[in-house]
Amino acid sequence: MKPFSSRQKKLIREQNIQLTAFVGLMFLFFLMLIKIESLLPSFLLAFVISYLFSPIVNYLERNEFKRQISISLLFVITGGLLALITSIISPMISQQLTLLQLDSPRYIEGTMRIIKGFESRFVFLNDIIGNYDFGQQVEDFLRSNMGSFFESLPKIVSKSLTTLILAPFFAFFMLRDGNKMSRKMLALVPNRHFELILNLFHQINQQLGGIIRARLLEAAIVGAVVWFGLWLISFPYAPLLAVFAALTNLIPYVGPIIGAVPAIIIALINSTPSIDFILMVATYGLAQIIDIFFIIPMVVARIVDLHPITVVVAIIIGSQFMGVLGMIIAIPVASALKVTLISIYDHLVEFKS
């Protein structure tokens, strides 16, 4: 084996410096996202917006529209539609939240009655779990969290407004300058790794875009079905329950169950007539039938190719690090890691051969 010439050594050193700079920039970027308040949710929402809009912007650009004009036009139209929808539903949501705050003591007491009823029926479990007062723990949790939720609601709204202002701002520049920024970042990658990183970037970009669009479509359809079904039977808090069902549906496996629990508790506490209770359960069931038998096989399953055990582990890890948000983004992150590991493995095998 011939020794490296001084020129080759210099080239390798330059490439190593480039790679170190690339990794360092990525590390600093993720550190900023984690440490700066409101930056991570703003960036994640901007990320979602850019993936939702990018197919439309690319289509308009292919049809001889300037990219910046296409993005601006899309933002103006979307902003106008969102403002109109918000003006219609915000009074309804505000009224529902006020009513829920007034009714929360009654629902907490009703929840406790239900739990105590179950405890009395399964008293034999006391020999297994000892003197652990599950009902008292739930009551303490509900009273503290319900109270703190309504007290901190103005602060939550304020933070949400910050996110809603920053996210479109970031998304605009992601859509406008995303390709340029990607090329500049890829220029830092050494030549011997350039093809791997370029291919990896393309695969992750394609897969994440597909996952985000598919999961949001899935959540929107589930929320719409739940809202319409509960509205038909005049079920209380239909808009809030529909939004909750849509958001929890983003969590695989357990999400749909969690999304239906509040409606079941409300129905039991209010002594809802049997026919309305059956129709309420049927509404959630119909939403899941549409999701499981139509949306997931036709849209989601083609994009996400992860083993169920991998999904469960990813959700647990995500919940430990970032709570509910971690559970929601666990699948896209796990999918991106899978693509990365497979690409690196294939690259190493090809390199050795």
TAUR-V335695 format. One line per field, one symbol per residue. ss: DSSP state (H for helix, E for strand, L for the rest). psi: psi as a letter, one per 20 degrees, with the letter a starting at -180 (. if undefined). A space follows every 50 residues. Layout:
# TAUR-V335695
ss->???
psi->???
This chain:
# TAUR-V335695
ss->LLLLLHHHHHHHHHHHHHHHHHHHHHHHHHHHHHHLLLHHHHHHHHHHHH HHHHHHHHHHHHLLLLHHHHHHHHHHHHHHHHHHHHHHHHHHHHHHHHHH HHHHHHHHHHHHHHHHHHHHHLHHHHHHHLLLLHHHHHHHHHHHHHHHHH HLHHHHHHHHHHHHHHHHHHHHHHHHHHHHHHHHHHHLLLHHHHHHHHHH HHHHHHHHHHHHHHHHHHHHHHHHHHHHHHHHLLLLLHHHHHHHHHHHLL LLLLHHHHHHHHHHHHHHHLLLLHHHHHHHHHHHHHHHHHHHHHHHHHHH LLLLLLLHHHHHHHHHHHHHHHHHHHHHHHHHHHHHHHHHHHHHHHHHHH HHL
psi->pqqprhggggggghhhggggggggggghghgggghppigghggghhgggh hhhghgghghhhkkpqghgggggghgggggghgggghghghggggggggh ghighhhgggghggghghhhhlhiihhgibkongghgggggggghgghgh hjghhggghhhgghghghgghghghgjghghghhghhipqhiiggghggg gggggggggggggghhggggggggggggghhhjlpqkggghggghgghii oqfighghhigghggggghjlpqgghgghghhghggghggggiggghhgg hhgomqqhggggggggghhhgjcghhhgjgggghghhgggggggghgggh gh.
